[in-house]
Amino acid sequence: MEARKESQRIWVKDIKPAVEAIFGFAEAYRDPGDVRAEFQVLVAVVDYEETKILTALTEYSPVSETR
């Protein structure tokens, strides 16, 4: 449990990761058999060129909304 807590402390401080992964139970809920839960796996990789384009679009969007 302490290793998990420490991993989360490190994760919170990493504000611009190039690669991020999520692997684990997302949500548990009860069904009639009391055995079901949701599990998720995600790997995200930064595309720096696409990020530049989307950042420019985001910066322009308030101007385009007022027209």
N, CA, C and O atoms as CSV, one atom per row, in Angstrom:
chain,resi,resn,atom,element,x,y,z
A,1,MET,N,N,0.828,-1.192,0.000
A,1,MET,CA,C,0.000,0.000,0.000
A,1,MET,C,C,0.874,1.259,0.000
A,1,MET,O,O,0.553,2.242,-0.668
A,2,GLU,N,N,1.962,1.224,0.740
A,2,GLU,CA,C,2.829,2.407,0.790
A,2,GLU,C,C,3.462,2.693,-0.570
A,2,GLU,O,O,3.630,3.855,-0.940
A,3,ALA,N,N,3.812,1.649,-1.313
A,3,ALA,CA,C,4.375,1.844,-2.659
A,3,ALA,C,C,3.348,2.507,-3.572
A,3,ALA,O,O,3.696,3.375,-4.373
A,4,ARG,N,N,2.097,2.105,-3.456
A,4,ARG,CA,C,1.014,2.725,-4.247
A,4,ARG,C,C,0.863,4.196,-3.894
A,4,ARG,O,O,0.743,5.038,-4.783
A,5,LYS,N,N,0.868,4.511,-2.607
A,5,LYS,CA,C,0.747,5.906,-2.175
A,5,LYS,C,C,1.911,6.739,-2.699
A,5,LYS,O,O,1.716,7.864,-3.160
A,6,GLU,N,N,3.107,6.193,-2.630
A,6,GLU,CA,C,4.285,6.916,-3.120
A,6,GLU,C,C,4.202,7.133,-4.628
A,6,GLU,O,O,4.586,8.193,-5.121
A,7,SER,N,N,3.708,6.142,-5.361
A,7,SER,CA,C,3.565,6.306,-6.809
A,7,SER,C,C,2.597,7.438,-7.138
A,7,SER,O,O,2.798,8.162,-8.113
A,8,GLN,N,N,1.561,7.595,-6.339
A,8,GLN,CA,C,0.601,8.672,-6.567
A,8,GLN,C,C,1.197,10.040,-6.221
A,8,GLN,O,O,0.877,11.038,-6.867
A,9,ARG,N,N,2.049,10.085,-5.221
A,9,ARG,CA,C,2.735,11.343,-4.884
A,9,ARG,C,C,3.622,11.785,-6.046
A,9,ARG,O,O,3.660,12.966,-6.394
A,10,ILE,N,N,4.329,10.839,-6.637
A,10,ILE,CA,C,5.192,11.139,-7.781
A,10,ILE,C,C,4.344,11.553,-8.976
A,10,ILE,O,O,4.677,12.515,-9.669
A,11,TRP,N,N,3.253,10.839,-9.225
A,11,TRP,CA,C,2.378,11.121,-10.353
A,11,TRP,C,C,1.811,12.537,-10.282
A,11,TRP,O,O,1.755,13.226,-11.300
A,12,VAL,N,N,1.398,12.976,-9.116
A,12,VAL,CA,C,0.813,14.305,-8.955
A,12,VAL,C,C,1.832,15.396,-9.296
A,12,VAL,O,O,1.459,16.441,-9.828
A,13,LYS,N,N,3.090,15.168,-9.002
A,13,LYS,CA,C,4.128,16.168,-9.263
A,13,LYS,C,C,4.567,16.203,-10.723
A,13,LYS,O,O,5.169,17.186,-11.153
A,14,ASP,N,N,4.284,15.163,-11.491
A,14,ASP,CA,C,4.683,15.086,-12.898
A,14,ASP,C,C,3.609,15.768,-13.745
A,14,ASP,O,O,2.682,15.110,-14.217
A,15,ILE,N,N,3.729,17.086,-13.939
A,15,ILE,CA,C,2.652,17.846,-14.573
A,15,ILE,C,C,2.670,17.818,-16.097
A,15,ILE,O,O,1.670,18.181,-16.716
A,16,LYS,N,N,3.767,17.403,-16.724
A,16,LYS,CA,C,3.803,17.312,-18.185
A,16,LYS,C,C,4.481,16.016,-18.633
A,16,LYS,O,O,5.553,16.055,-19.237
A,17,PRO,N,N,3.869,14.882,-18.344
A,17,PRO,CA,C,4.499,13.624,-18.741
A,17,PRO,C,C,4.404,13.402,-20.257
A,17,PRO,O,O,3.402,13.766,-20.873
A,18,ALA,N,N,5.427,12.814,-20.850
A,18,ALA,CA,C,5.395,12.473,-22.273
A,18,ALA,C,C,4.611,11.186,-22.497
A,18,ALA,O,O,4.017,10.992,-23.557
A,19,VAL,N,N,4.610,10.308,-21.499
A,19,VAL,CA,C,3.854,9.057,-21.558
A,19,VAL,C,C,3.144,8.886,-20.225
A,19,VAL,O,O,3.734,9.071,-19.160
A,20,GLU,N,N,1.875,8.530,-20.302
A,20,GLU,CA,C,1.127,8.299,-19.072
A,20,GLU,C,C,0.361,6.989,-19.217
A,20,GLU,O,O,-0.171,6.692,-20.287
A,21,ALA,N,N,0.307,6.223,-18.165
A,21,ALA,CA,C,-0.390,4.939,-18.206
A,21,ALA,C,C,-1.321,4.802,-17.008
A,21,ALA,O,O,-1.000,5.219,-15.895
A,22,ILE,N,N,-2.468,4.215,-17.263
A,22,ILE,CA,C,-3.430,3.882,-16.213
A,22,ILE,C,C,-3.703,2.396,-16.356
A,22,ILE,O,O,-4.007,1.922,-17.451
A,23,PHE,N,N,-3.599,1.667,-15.275
A,23,PHE,CA,C,-3.815,0.223,-15.304
A,23,PHE,C,C,-4.404,-0.176,-13.968
A,23,PHE,O,O,-3.698,-0.211,-12.960
A,24,GLY,N,N,-5.683,-0.477,-13.953
A,24,GLY,CA,C,-6.262,-0.911,-12.689
A,24,GLY,C,C,-7.770,-0.805,-12.660
A,24,GLY,O,O,-8.403,-0.437,-13.649
A,25,PHE,N,N,-8.327,-1.126,-11.532
A,25,PHE,CA,C,-9.768,-1.058,-11.362
A,25,PHE,C,C,-10.203,0.394,-11.305
A,25,PHE,O,O,-9.659,1.197,-10.546
A,26,ALA,N,N,-11.191,0.712,-12.120
A,26,ALA,CA,C,-11.701,2.075,-12.172
A,26,ALA,C,C,-12.868,2.264,-11.219
A,26,ALA,O,O,-13.012,3.311,-10.588
A,27,GLU,N,N,-13.693,1.238,-11.126
A,27,GLU,CA,C,-14.894,1.371,-10.314
A,27,GLU,C,C,-15.423,-0.020,-9.985
A,27,GLU,O,O,-15.492,-0.890,-10.853
A,28,ALA,N,N,-15.776,-0.212,-8.787
A,28,ALA,CA,C,-16.399,-1.485,-8.403
A,28,ALA,C,C,-17.866,-1.230,-8.101
A,28,ALA,O,O,-18.220,-0.207,-7.513
A,29,TYR,N,N,-18.699,-2.145,-8.497
A,29,TYR,CA,C,-20.110,-2.011,-8.175
A,29,TYR,C,C,-20.692,-3.393,-7.937
A,29,TYR,O,O,-20.109,-4.403,-8.333
A,30,ARG,N,N,-21.823,-3.429,-7.300
A,30,ARG,CA,C,-22.428,-4.716,-6.950
A,30,ARG,C,C,-23.449,-5.130,-8.000
A,30,ARG,O,O,-24.271,-4.329,-8.444
A,31,ASP,N,N,-23.378,-6.360,-8.373
A,31,ASP,CA,C,-24.399,-6.965,-9.214
A,31,ASP,C,C,-25.015,-8.108,-8.409
A,31,ASP,O,O,-24.589,-8.360,-7.282
A,32,PRO,N,N,-26.002,-8.798,-8.960
A,32,PRO,CA,C,-26.629,-9.878,-8.177
A,32,PRO,C,C,-25.638,-10.941,-7.681
A,32,PRO,O,O,-25.840,-11.538,-6.624
A,33,GLY,N,N,-24.570,-11.172,-8.450
A,33,GLY,CA,C,-23.580,-12.154,-8.019
A,33,GLY,C,C,-22.477,-11.548,-7.172
A,33,GLY,O,O,-21.607,-12.264,-6.677
A,34,ASP,N,N,-22.508,-10.230,-7.001
A,34,ASP,CA,C,-21.532,-9.492,-6.187
A,34,ASP,C,C,-20.090,-9.738,-6.674
A,34,ASP,O,O,-19.170,-9.900,-5.873
A,35,VAL,N,N,-19.922,-9.762,-8.004
A,35,VAL,CA,C,-18.601,-10.089,-8.535
A,35,VAL,C,C,-18.109,-9.122,-9.616
A,35,VAL,O,O,-17.038,-9.358,-10.177
A,36,ARG,N,N,-18.808,-8.088,-9.924
A,36,ARG,CA,C,-18.469,-7.276,-11.074
A,36,ARG,C,C,-17.711,-6.000,-10.704
A,36,ARG,O,O,-17.938,-5.405,-9.651
A,37,ALA,N,N,-16.810,-5.600,-11.595
A,37,ALA,CA,C,-16.084,-4.344,-11.444
A,37,ALA,C,C,-15.604,-3.909,-12.819
A,37,ALA,O,O,-15.534,-4.720,-13.741
A,38,GLU,N,N,-15.278,-2.644,-12.956
A,38,GLU,CA,C,-14.728,-2.143,-14.212
A,38,GLU,C,C,-13.222,-2.041,-14.084
A,38,GLU,O,O,-12.696,-1.610,-13.057
A,39,PHE,N,N,-12.543,-2.440,-15.133
A,39,PHE,CA,C,-11.088,-2.416,-15.176
A,39,PHE,C,C,-10.685,-1.610,-16.394
A,39,PHE,O,O,-11.273,-1.765,-17.463
A,40,GLN,N,N,-9.694,-0.756,-16.245
A,40,GLN,CA,C,-9.280,0.049,-17.396
A,40,GLN,C,C,-7.777,0.018,-17.586
A,40,GLN,O,O,-7.004,-0.058,-16.631
A,41,VAL,N,N,-7.387,0.080,-18.855
A,41,VAL,CA,C,-5.991,0.182,-19.237
A,41,VAL,C,C,-5.909,1.276,-20.285
A,41,VAL,O,O,-6.645,1.256,-21.271
A,42,LEU,N,N,-5.017,2.227,-20.072
A,42,LEU,CA,C,-4.860,3.341,-20.999
A,42,LEU,C,C,-3.394,3.724,-21.058
A,42,LEU,O,O,-2.724,3.809,-20.028
A,43,VAL,N,N,-2.904,3.952,-22.248
A,43,VAL,CA,C,-1.567,4.497,-22.432
A,43,VAL,C,C,-1.720,5.706,-23.332
A,43,VAL,O,O,-2.257,5.599,-24.435
A,44,ALA,N,N,-1.253,6.854,-22.870
A,44,ALA,CA,C,-1.325,8.088,-23.649
A,44,ALA,C,C,0.091,8.580,-23.923
A,44,ALA,O,O,0.944,8.605,-23.036
A,45,VAL,N,N,0.319,8.973,-25.183
A,45,VAL,CA,C,1.628,9.456,-25.593
A,45,VAL,C,C,1.442,10.839,-26.200
A,45,VAL,O,O,0.544,11.042,-27.018
A,46,VAL,N,N,2.273,11.781,-25.811
A,46,VAL,CA,C,2.170,13.148,-26.309
A,46,VAL,C,C,2.674,13.222,-27.746
A,46,VAL,O,O,3.743,12.706,-28.072
A,47,ASP,N,N,1.884,13.871,-28.600
A,47,ASP,CA,C,2.292,14.200,-29.964
A,47,ASP,C,C,2.555,15.708,-29.953
A,47,ASP,O,O,1.615,16.501,-29.997
A,48,TYR,N,N,3.821,16.103,-29.896
A,48,TYR,CA,C,4.173,17.509,-29.712
A,48,TYR,C,C,3.718,18.383,-30.867
A,48,TYR,O,O,3.310,19.522,-30.638
A,49,GLU,N,N,3.774,17.894,-32.105
A,49,GLU,CA,C,3.314,18.688,-33.249
A,49,GLU,C,C,1.803,18.913,-33.184
A,49,GLU,O,O,1.330,20.023,-33.428
A,50,GLU,N,N,1.056,17.877,-32.862
A,50,GLU,CA,C,-0.398,18.008,-32.733
A,50,GLU,C,C,-0.754,18.923,-31.563
A,50,GLU,O,O,-1.726,19.675,-31.634
A,51,THR,N,N,0.025,18.860,-30.500
A,51,THR,CA,C,-0.207,19.735,-29.349
A,51,THR,C,C,-0.046,21.206,-29.742
A,51,THR,O,O,-0.823,22.049,-29.293
A,52,LYS,N,N,0.944,21.524,-30.567
A,52,LYS,CA,C,1.132,22.905,-31.041
A,52,LYS,C,C,-0.088,23.380,-31.825
A,52,LYS,O,O,-0.554,24.504,-31.640
A,53,ILE,N,N,-0.600,22.519,-32.700
A,53,ILE,CA,C,-1.767,22.876,-33.507
A,53,ILE,C,C,-2.992,23.090,-32.623
A,53,ILE,O,O,-3.711,24.077,-32.786
A,54,LEU,N,N,-3.230,22.183,-31.702
A,54,LEU,CA,C,-4.398,22.305,-30.822
A,54,LEU,C,C,-4.277,23.495,-29.875
A,54,LEU,O,O,-5.280,24.128,-29.543
A,55,THR,N,N,-3.059,23.804,-29.440
A,55,THR,CA,C,-2.845,24.972,-28.587
A,55,THR,C,C,-3.175,26.244,-29.352
A,55,THR,O,O,-3.839,27.132,-28.816
A,56,ALA,N,N,-2.721,26.345,-30.594
A,56,ALA,CA,C,-3.029,27.515,-31.425
A,56,ALA,C,C,-4.532,27.627,-31.649
A,56,ALA,O,O,-5.083,28.726,-31.582
A,57,LEU,N,N,-5.193,26.525,-31.910
A,57,LEU,CA,C,-6.641,26.534,-32.101
A,57,LEU,C,C,-7.354,27.004,-30.837
A,57,LEU,O,O,-8.300,27.788,-30.905
A,58,THR,N,N,-6.901,26.528,-29.702
A,58,THR,CA,C,-7.498,26.930,-28.426
A,58,THR,C,C,-7.318,28.420,-28.174
A,58,THR,O,O,-8.234,29.090,-27.697
A,59,GLU,N,N,-6.137,28.936,-28.496
A,59,GLU,CA,C,-5.885,30.363,-28.299
A,59,GLU,C,C,-6.725,31.220,-29.241
A,59,GLU,O,O,-7.073,32.349,-28.895
A,60,TYR,N,N,-7.054,30.711,-30.415
A,60,TYR,CA,C,-7.853,31.441,-31.395
A,60,TYR,C,C,-9.347,31.330,-31.122
A,60,TYR,O,O,-10.110,32.203,-31.538
A,61,SER,N,N,-9.776,30.294,-30.443
A,61,SER,CA,C,-11.202,30.019,-30.280
A,61,SER,C,C,-12.012,31.149,-29.632
A,61,SER,O,O,-13.141,31.377,-30.067
A,62,PRO,N,N,-11.507,31.872,-28.619
A,62,PRO,CA,C,-12.323,32.982,-28.076
A,62,PRO,C,C,-12.598,34.061,-29.124
A,62,PRO,O,O,-13.652,34.696,-29.095
A,63,VAL,N,N,-11.662,34.271,-30.045
A,63,VAL,CA,C,-11.860,35.268,-31.107
A,63,VAL,C,C,-12.943,34.791,-32.055
A,63,VAL,O,O,-13.817,35.572,-32.429
A,64,SER,N,N,-12.905,33.536,-32.449
A,64,SER,CA,C,-13.881,33.013,-33.400
A,64,SER,C,C,-15.279,32.928,-32.799
A,64,SER,O,O,-16.261,32.983,-33.538
A,65,GLU,N,N,-15.395,32.796,-31.495
A,65,GLU,CA,C,-16.708,32.705,-30.864
A,65,GLU,C,C,-17.440,34.039,-30.876
A,65,GLU,O,O,-18.671,34.054,-30.837
A,66,THR,N,N,-16.740,35.138,-30.927
A,66,THR,CA,C,-17.380,36.447,-30.868
A,66,THR,C,C,-17.793,36.942,-32.250
A,66,THR,O,O,-18.463,37.970,-32.347
A,67,ARG,N,N,-17.420,36.256,-33.307
A,67,ARG,CA,C,-17.777,36.698,-34.671
A,67,ARG,C,C,-19.138,36.222,-35.064
A,67,ARG,O,O,-19.593,36.501,-36.173
